[in-house]
Amino acid sequence: MMDVTPLFAPLQVGQKTLRNRIVMPPMVVNRGLTTPQGAEWYGRRAQGGVGLVIVEATDVVDFQSELTADNLRPLVEAIQQGGALAAIQIFPGVRGQATAPHQLTSQEIQELVAHYSAAVEICAQAGFDAVEPHGAHGFLLNQFLSPIQNRRTDVYGVSPEGRMRMALSIVEAIRPIVDRAGMLLLYRHTPVGRGYGIEESLLLARRLVQAGVDILDISPASDAAPGDRAVPFMELGVPVIAVNELDRLDRALEVLREKRATLVAVGRGLIADPDWPIKVRQHRLDEIVVCTGCDQCHDDLGRGDAVGCAQWD
């Protein structure tokens, strides 16, 4: 019988306590955030025993229109009543609309930073425990770090310092709101990207932590070892989230045992079985509905359908 206790050690971060080390990462599921279906989906995963739920990537501009503190509150309450902390990932623009750093005017950059501040203010009023700017996976904030993709010649480009400025501007703008509300500030980052590697990522991460980031969400890992690319960020003194097939219990435990990360993200495994944490804790491993990697969930997402799973009865 595997010792699963490392997964269920509580973690104190700032004023918040995560009941365990299991994170539901941000996955778009096409159920809406202000609908009963959306609240039920996220609340059910919280009830299943995760410590932190990060709500899917949400366009920052949506907080200027359809998303309000009032209509987000049922979602937040559903997660918190399930026993998990509620975070939300904020996407820098509109998902599906490609924007490159050089296409933004200086005024548009300032407007984007202001949009983040407005969005985080609404998240605070709604009662979220944490917010996470999306700076990973080749999207806009991630592109600013890339010397290949960032062709700007002003203060937001040219040098490593300039290429970090966009991410730091957002973090510095929203940190006072986060502090006032007693929230946590996460940042999702891809450690190796187009034209940059771990050293550039560590430089950015160090500056983000100095600016007030509480948790670094490092995605993706490589296939070499579970959570391998999270390892260098552990030296920065804040908790680190690792990803990549960590619904396989042996891999999740290896990450924590080898101190490659502080927290493990279980994604598709929680789509297949929202009770994955409870079943692991109670050693009911043979009862887990296992993700087979068939990709139906991703196919559903691509069609704009509500994400489901071929393993469901």
FENMOLIN-V393394 format. One record per pair of residues at least 12 apart in sequence whose C-alpha atoms are under 8 Angstrom apart, sorted by the first residue. I is the first residue (numbers start at 1). GAP is how many residues later the second one is. Records with the same first field share a line. If there is no record, write none. Layout:
BEGIN
I: GAP ; GAP
END
This chain:
BEGIN
1: 282
4: 249 ; 276 ; 277
5: 276
6: 15 ; 247 ; 250 ; 251
7: 13 ; 14 ; 15 ; 245 ; 246 ; 249
8: 12 ; 13 ; 14 ; 273
9: 12
13: 171 ; 201
14: 170 ; 200
15: 167 ; 168
16: 113 ; 167 ; 168
18: 33 ; 34 ; 66 ; 67
19: 31 ; 32 ; 65
20: 30 ; 31
21: 29 ; 30 ; 241 ; 242 ; 243
22: 28 ; 29 ; 30 ; 241 ; 242 ; 243 ; 244 ; 255
23: 27 ; 28 ; 29 ; 30 ; 31 ; 218 ; 240 ; 241 ; 242 ; 243
24: 21 ; 26 ; 28 ; 29 ; 30 ; 241 ; 242 ; 243 ; 246
25: 28 ; 29 ; 30 ; 31 ; 240 ; 241 ; 242
26: 27 ; 28 ; 29 ; 30 ; 31 ; 62 ; 63
27: 28 ; 29 ; 30 ; 240
28: 28 ; 29 ; 273
29: 27 ; 272 ; 277 ; 278
30: 271 ; 274 ; 275 ; 276 ; 277
31: 275 ; 276
33: 39 ; 42
34: 33 ; 37 ; 38 ; 40 ; 41
38: 37
39: 35 ; 36 ; 37 ; 39 ; 40
40: 35 ; 38
42: 13 ; 33 ; 36 ; 37
43: 32 ; 35 ; 36 ; 37 ; 38 ; 39
44: 35 ; 38 ; 230
45: 34 ; 37 ; 225 ; 229 ; 230
46: 33 ; 34 ; 35 ; 36 ; 37 ; 38
47: 32 ; 34 ; 35 ; 36 ; 37 ; 227 ; 228
48: 34 ; 226 ; 227 ; 228 ; 229 ; 230
49: 33 ; 34 ; 35 ; 226 ; 227 ; 228 ; 229
50: 33 ; 34 ; 227
51: 32 ; 33 ; 34
52: 32 ; 33 ; 34 ; 35
53: 26 ; 31 ; 32 ; 33 ; 34
54: 32 ; 33 ; 34 ; 35
55: 31 ; 32 ; 33 ; 34
56: 32 ; 33
57: 31 ; 32 ; 33 ; 34 ; 77
58: 30 ; 31 ; 32 ; 33
59: 31 ; 32 ; 33 ; 34 ; 35 ; 36
60: 30 ; 31 ; 32 ; 33 ; 34 ; 55 ; 56 ; 59
61: 32 ; 33 ; 54 ; 58
63: 52 ; 55 ; 56 ; 59
64: 51 ; 54 ; 55
68: 54 ; 58
69: 53 ; 54 ; 55 ; 56 ; 57
70: 56
72: 51 ; 54
73: 53 ; 54
76: 50 ; 51 ; 52
77: 50
85: 43 ; 44 ; 45
86: 42 ; 43 ; 44
87: 41 ; 42 ; 43 ; 44 ; 45
88: 40 ; 42 ; 43 ; 44
89: 42 ; 43 ; 44 ; 45
90: 26 ; 41 ; 42 ; 43 ; 44
91: 42 ; 43
92: 20 ; 41 ; 42 ; 47 ; 48 ; 49
93: 19 ; 47
99: 41
100: 40 ; 43 ; 49 ; 50
101: 39 ; 42 ; 43 ; 48 ; 49 ; 50 ; 51
102: 48 ; 49 ; 50
113: 56 ; 57 ; 60
114: 59
116: 54 ; 57 ; 58
117: 53 ; 56 ; 57 ; 60
120: 54 ; 57 ; 58
121: 56
124: 53 ; 54 ; 57 ; 59
128: 55
129: 53 ; 54 ; 55
130: 48 ; 53 ; 54 ; 55 ; 56
131: 52 ; 53 ; 54 ; 55
132: 53 ; 54 ; 55 ; 56
133: 53 ; 54 ; 55
134: 53 ; 54 ; 55
135: 32 ; 52 ; 53 ; 54 ; 55
136: 52 ; 53 ; 54 ; 83
137: 52 ; 53 ; 82
138: 52 ; 55
141: 25 ; 26
142: 47 ; 48
144: 12 ; 13 ; 19 ; 20 ; 22
145: 15 ; 18 ; 19 ; 51
146: 17 ; 47 ; 48 ; 49 ; 50
147: 16 ; 47 ; 48 ; 49
148: 46 ; 47
149: 45
150: 13
160: 40
164: 40
167: 41
168: 39 ; 40 ; 43
171: 37 ; 40 ; 41 ; 42
172: 39 ; 40
175: 36 ; 37
184: 29 ; 30 ; 31
185: 27 ; 28 ; 29 ; 30
186: 27 ; 28 ; 29 ; 30 ; 31
187: 26 ; 28 ; 29 ; 30
188: 28 ; 29 ; 30 ; 31
189: 27 ; 28 ; 29 ; 30
190: 28 ; 29 ; 30
191: 27 ; 28 ; 29 ; 38 ; 39
198: 34
202: 30 ; 31
205: 28 ; 31
206: 30
209: 27 ; 29
214: 24 ; 25
215: 23 ; 24 ; 25 ; 26
216: 17 ; 22 ; 23 ; 24 ; 25
217: 23 ; 24 ; 25
218: 12 ; 22 ; 23 ; 24 ; 25
219: 23 ; 24
220: 22 ; 23 ; 24
221: 21 ; 22 ; 23
222: 22
226: 17 ; 18 ; 19 ; 20 ; 25 ; 26 ; 28 ; 29
227: 15 ; 16 ; 17 ; 28 ; 33 ; 34
228: 32
230: 12 ; 30 ; 31
231: 28 ; 29 ; 30
234: 26 ; 27
239: 22 ; 23 ; 24
240: 21 ; 22 ; 23
241: 20 ; 21 ; 22 ; 23 ; 24
242: 13 ; 18 ; 19 ; 20 ; 21 ; 22 ; 23
243: 21 ; 22 ; 23
244: 21 ; 22
245: 21 ; 22
246: 18 ; 19 ; 20 ; 21
247: 19 ; 20 ; 21 ; 22 ; 23
252: 12
268: 23
269: 21 ; 22
271: 37 ; 38
272: 17 ; 18 ; 19 ; 37 ; 39 ; 40
273: 15 ; 16 ; 17
275: 13
276: 12 ; 13
289: 22 ; 23
290: 21
291: 20
292: 19
294: 16
296: 12 ; 13 ; 14
297: 12
END
